[in-house]
Amino acid sequence: MDSSKTVVIKLGSQVVSKLFNDRHSVFWQQLQLLYDKGYQPVIVCSGAVALGWQVFQSMASDKAKLLSKSIRFEKAQLQKHSFQKEQFQTEPKQTAKHQSYPVANKTMLASIGQGELINMWRNGLGRPVAQILVEQAHFNERHCYNDLSATFRQLLKHDVVPIINQNDALAEANSLISNNDRLAAHVVNMLGAKWLFMVSEVGGIYRDYPTCQQLVSVFEVKEPDSEYRYEDVISSDCSAMGTGGMREKLDAALLAARQGAQCFICDEKAPFLHIIESRATYGTYIRYSSQPVKRIKHWLLNTAESKGLIIIDSGAATALRHRNASLLMSGIVGVAGTFSKQAIVEVKEQGTGEIIAKGMARLNSNQILINLALRQNQASNSQFIPSNIVPDNPLHLASEWVVDKIEHNDIQEHPDNSLIKGSTIVLHRNQCALL
């Protein structure tokens, strides 16, 4: 797969609703031009709930009327008990294009809408498509991440268009990615894609939204840690059909730009091929002027969730910060939580209490804990394996309960579980990223 030919296109719910009702939109023509020139679009698509609602409304039945009544009642209850949002997050007026849905009804509508969504893409593109429904868990574990990446690459190899969405019908709320804008940034990083188009009804970042007369044609970020003031360039209003407003789109575009992608926030009329081949500007271009972040470090910092915590001394913290060193066993003073080998963990400096890095652990928490206890008790020539090593205390420092098990022969000998050397690498520098 040629990543320079991979184009990730993310569409919001309102745009999808328009395309669903307009099969002759210029959008389909622009996609065909990309295919004709050998580019491979990957679609991240919202809109299952919105399409489900359209289909349900079209059903001339008592059930549809009852659902509408239920939604109106539950919306009234939610609004009655809701808290006022921050001043810059004013809620848009609820119109026919801005429906909000109670959770139970939302999952049902998503189930209905997914079928309509995939049919829309199959008919609009006139070529084979594949539906991929994901959750945050697919991006947390490296082996799941690699399996998902391999699926994408096989689909593209055989000229099948991936249509990606979150599994709104089945997944619990806390297992979903915050919004599809961020999902699109994750897909860009996973595939090493060089282009990201975030297609929105608004069509770009405006300083005067909703008047939309002052377009920010280029939004530039010069340094990796540059801060920008949202209120200077965007409104945080968002459609209640979806989960991401312009603020979320800018966040996601910056994530992708830091990985080296060329990112645009635009409308559905964007001339994708012309923008790519002529370097033309359209909508808002997110320009990132610093060196791109390596993909593995981008995944560690922005995609994978941490499963535990490793606590290190000041010497190890200095080596990580200033010498690009790996974290050795000798620099560890404790662990928090229970995690497996190859899990993603955060690294905390003991003296300051600061979280300074994230990385992929080469040892599990039990191995680290036992070796801390054995090292503390100068048992370097003994070989043990624990029978039960998880205490109630969530902060697993080298502690007396392990020593007690050793003294009472509650830990059995095992030839493969000798004391780990202080020079053993726990977090390799190529699998670790500073925060």
ZAMARGU-4260 file (C-alpha; in steps of 0.2 Angstrom, whole numbers, plus 5000, padded with zeros to 4 digits):
<rodrens>
0) 5000/5000/5000 | 5007/5017/4995 | 5003/5028/5010 | 5006/5044/4999 | 4990/5038/4989
5) 4980/5035/5004 | 4967/5048/5007 | 4956/5048/5023 | 4940/5057/5022 | 4929/5060/5037
10) 4911/5065/5035 | 4899/5072/5048 | 4881/5067/5051 | 4873/5082/5043 | 4884/5080/5027
15) 4879/5061/5026 | 4861/5066/5028 | 4862/5077/5013 | 4871/5064/5003 | 4858/5051/5007
20) 4845/5062/4999 | 4855/5068/4985 | 4863/5054/4975 | 4869/5066/4961 | 4880/5077/4973
25) 4897/5083/4966 | 4905/5074/4981 | 4903/5057/4972 | 4911/5064/4956 | 4926/5071/4966
30) 4928/5054/4974 | 4928/5045/4957 | 4942/5057/4951 | 4953/5051/4965 | 4950/5033/4960
35) 4954/5037/4942 | 4971/5044/4947 | 4975/5029/4958 | 4972/5036/4975 | 4964/5025/4989
40) 4950/5034/4999 | 4947/5027/5016 | 4930/5034/5023 | 4927/5038/5041 | 4908/5041/5042
45) 4896/5047/5055 | 4877/5047/5052 | 4870/5030/5057 | 4859/5038/5070 | 4853/5052/5058
50) 4849/5040/5044 | 4840/5028/5056 | 4830/5043/5061 | 4826/5047/5043 | 4820/5030/5040
55) 4810/5028/5055 | 4801/5045/5052 | 4796/5038/5035 | 4787/5023/5042 | 4769/5028/5042
60) 4765/5018/5058 | 4759/5020/5076 | 4776/5014/5082 | 4785/5028/5073 | 4773/5040/5081
65) 4776/5032/5098 | 4795/5033/5096 | 4793/5052/5091 | 4783/5055/5107 | 4795/5045/5118
70) 4810/5055/5111 | 4801/5072/5114 | 4797/5067/5132 | 4814/5061/5136 | 4822/5076/5128
75) 4811/5087/5139 | 4817/5077/5155 | 4835/5079/5150 | 4834/5097/5146 | 4825/5100/5163
80) 4840/5092/5173 | 4854/5098/5162 | 4867/5110/5167 | 4871/5126/5158 | 4886/5124/5147
85) 4901/5136/5147 | 4898/5152/5138 | 4908/5148/5122 | 4898/5131/5121 | 4881/5138/5117
90) 4869/5124/5112 | 4862/5127/5095 | 4843/5128/5092 | 4835/5111/5090 | 4828/5110/5072
95) 4823/5095/5061 | 4842/5094/5056 | 4847/5095/5075 | 4839/5080/5083 | 4845/5073/5100
100) 4841/5056/5105 | 4840/5046/5122 | 4852/5033/5124 | 4841/5018/5121 | 4833/5025/5106
105) 4850/5031/5099 | 4856/5013/5099 | 4841/5007/5090 | 4842/5021/5077 | 4860/5017/5075
110) 4856/4999/5071 | 4843/5004/5058 | 4855/5017/5051 | 4870/5006/5048 | 4862/4996/5034
115) 4856/5012/5026 | 4874/5020/5028 | 4883/5005/5019 | 4870/5005/5005 | 4872/5023/5002
120) 4891/5021/5000 | 4889/5005/4989 | 4877/5014/4977 | 4886/5031/4977 | 4903/5023/4974
125) 4898/5009/4962 | 4911/4998/4969 | 4914/4985/4983 | 4914/4992/5001 | 4917/4985/5018
130) 4910/4991/5034 | 4922/4991/5049 | 4914/4995/5066 | 4927/4999/5080 | 4929/5004/5098
135) 4943/5011/5109 | 4949/4994/5113 | 4954/4991/5095 | 4967/5004/5097 | 4973/5001/5115
140) 4982/4984/5113 | 4996/4984/5100 | 4991/4967/5093 | 4973/4973/5091 | 4980/4989/5083
145) 4991/4979/5071 | 4977/4967/5066 | 4965/4981/5062 | 4979/4989/5052 | 4982/4973/5042
150) 4963/4972/5038 | 4963/4989/5031 | 4978/4985/5020 | 4971/4970/5013 | 4955/4979/5009
155) 4964/4992/5000 | 4975/4980/4991 | 4960/4972/4983 | 4952/4989/4979 | 4938/4987/4993
160) 4933/5004/5001 | 4934/5003/5020 | 4919/5012/5028 | 4923/5015/5046 | 4912/5020/5060
165) 4910/5017/5079 | 4899/5003/5085 | 4885/5014/5092 | 4873/5000/5092 | 4882/4989/5104
170) 4896/4997/5112 | 4895/5005/5130 | 4897/5024/5130 | 4914/5022/5140 | 4921/5010/5127
175) 4919/5022/5112 | 4931/5035/5105 | 4926/5052/5110 | 4920/5057/5092 | 4923/5052/5074
180) 4935/5066/5071 | 4947/5059/5083 | 4944/5042/5075 | 4949/5049/5058 | 4965/5055/5066
185) 4969/5038/5073 | 4966/5030/5056 | 4978/5042/5048 | 4991/5037/5060 | 4988/5019/5058
190) 4989/5019/5039 | 5002/5032/5038 | 4990/5042/5027 | 4996/5058/5020 | 4980/5067/5017
195) 4965/5070/5029 | 4949/5079/5023 | 4936/5083/5037 | 4920/5086/5028 | 4908/5097/5037
200) 4892/5107/5033 | 4901/5122/5039 | 4916/5120/5027 | 4930/5127/5037 | 4935/5137/5052
205) 4927/5154/5053 | 4931/5168/5065 | 4913/5174/5065 | 4903/5158/5065 | 4888/5157/5062
210) 4889/5172/5050 | 4903/5163/5041 | 4911/5178/5032 | 4928/5177/5040 | 4936/5161/5034
215) 4953/5155/5042 | 4961/5149/5026 | 4977/5143/5034 | 4978/5138/5053 | 4997/5136/5057
220) 5005/5127/5072 | 5023/5131/5073 | 5029/5120/5087 | 5025/5103/5094 | 5018/5110/5110
225) 5011/5127/5104 | 4995/5132/5112 | 4981/5140/5103 | 4966/5149/5109 | 4950/5141/5103
230) 4939/5156/5106 | 4950/5166/5094 | 4946/5156/5079 | 4931/5145/5081 | 4914/5142/5089
235) 4911/5126/5099 | 4893/5124/5093 | 4890/5107/5086 | 4876/5097/5078 | 4866/5087/5091
240) 4866/5073/5077 | 4884/5070/5080 | 4897/5071/5094 | 4910/5083/5087 | 4910/5102/5084
245) 4923/5112/5075 | 4934/5112/5091 | 4935/5093/5090 | 4938/5094/5071 | 4953/5106/5075
250) 4960/5095/5089 | 4959/5079/5077 | 4966/5088/5062 | 4981/5094/5073 | 4984/5076/5079
255) 4985/5070/5061 | 4995/5085/5056 | 5008/5081/5069 | 5010/5064/5061 | 5014/5072/5045
260) 4997/5072/5036 | 4991/5087/5026 | 4974/5091/5034 | 4959/5101/5028 | 4942/5106/5035
265) 4930/5108/5020 | 4913/5105/5014 | 4907/5091/5002 | 4910/5101/4987 | 4929/5101/4990
270) 4939/5096/4974 | 4950/5083/4982 | 4961/5079/4968 | 4964/5097/4963 | 4969/5101/4981
275) 4981/5086/4982 | 4990/5088/4965 | 4990/5107/4964 | 4992/5111/4982 | 4977/5122/4981
280) 4969/5129/4996 | 4951/5125/5000 | 4941/5127/5017 | 4954/5128/5031 | 4971/5120/5029
285) 4980/5115/5045 | 4998/5118/5043 | 5011/5110/5055 | 5028/5117/5053 | 5038/5106/5065
290) 5045/5088/5062 | 5032/5075/5062 | 5030/5063/5077 | 5035/5045/5074 | 5020/5034/5072
295) 5023/5023/5087 | 5025/5038/5098 | 5010/5046/5091 | 5000/5030/5095 | 5007/5030/5113
300) 5003/5048/5116 | 4987/5050/5108 | 4978/5034/5105 | 4982/5020/5117 | 4975/5020/5135
305) 4987/5017/5150 | 4984/5001/5160 | 4995/5005/5175 | 5009/5016/5182 | 5028/5013/5185
310) 5036/5024/5198 | 5055/5029/5195 | 5068/5038/5204 | 5076/5055/5199 | 5091/5047/5191
315) 5080/5037/5179 | 5069/5052/5176 | 5084/5062/5170 | 5090/5048/5159 | 5073/5047/5150
320) 5071/5066/5149 | 5089/5071/5143 | 5098/5056/5136 | 5084/5047/5126 | 5088/5032/5137
325) 5078/5016/5140 | 5070/5013/5157 | 5080/5000/5166 | 5074/4989/5181 | 5087/4998/5192
330) 5078/5014/5191 | 5061/5008/5196 | 5055/5010/5214 | 5037/5004/5212 | 5022/5001/5202
335) 5003/5005/5203 | 4989/4994/5196 | 4991/4977/5188 | 4996/4976/5170 | 5002/4963/5158
340) 5018/4962/5147 | 5016/4974/5132 | 5003/4984/5141 | 5004/5003/5140 | 5009/5011/5156
345) 5013/5029/5162 | 5029/5033/5170 | 5029/5044/5186 | 5044/5052/5194 | 5044/5048/5213
350) 5051/5065/5219 | 5040/5077/5209 | 5024/5066/5207 | 5025/5071/5189 | 5019/5059/5175
355) 5033/5061/5162 | 5031/5047/5149 | 5021/5033/5142 | 5028/5017/5135 | 5025/4998/5132
360) 5031/4987/5146 | 5042/4973/5143 | 5038/4965/5160 | 5022/4963/5169 | 5018/4972/5186
365) 5020/4955/5195 | 5038/4953/5189 | 5043/4970/5193 | 5035/4969/5211 | 5043/4953/5215
370) 5060/4959/5209 | 5058/4975/5219 | 5055/4965/5235 | 5069/4952/5231 | 5081/4966/5228
375) 5076/4975/5244 | 5080/4959/5254 | 5096/4955/5245 | 5089/4938/5238 | 5098/4940/5221
380) 5103/4921/5221 | 5086/4914/5225 | 5073/4909/5212 | 5055/4911/5216 | 5037/4912/5208
385) 5022/4919/5218 | 5007/4909/5221 | 4996/4924/5224 | 5004/4941/5222 | 4990/4954/5221
390) 4987/4963/5237 | 4973/4975/5242 | 4984/4990/5241 | 4984/4997/5224 | 5001/5005/5226
395) 5013/4990/5224 | 5029/4996/5231 | 5042/4983/5237 | 5033/4979/5253 | 5033/4967/5268
400) 5019/4956/5262 | 5030/4949/5248 | 5044/4946/5261 | 5032/4938/5272 | 5027/4925/5258
405) 5046/4922/5255 | 5050/4918/5273 | 5035/4907/5275 | 5039/4897/5259 | 5022/4903/5251
410) 5033/4907/5235 | 5039/4892/5226 | 5055/4889/5216 | 5054/4891/5197 | 5069/4889/5185
415) 5062/4903/5174 | 5059/4916/5187 | 5076/4922/5194 | 5080/4939/5200 | 5080/4951/5185
420) 5096/4961/5183 | 5096/4980/5186 | 5101/4982/5168 | 5086/4974/5161 | 5076/4985/5150
425) 5058/4988/5156 | 5053/5002/5143 | 5063/5003/5127 | 5067/5020/5121 | 5059/5016/5104
430) 5043/5011/5113 | 5042/5025/5125 | 5037/5043/5123 | 5040/5058/5134 | 5024/5069/5138
</rodrens>
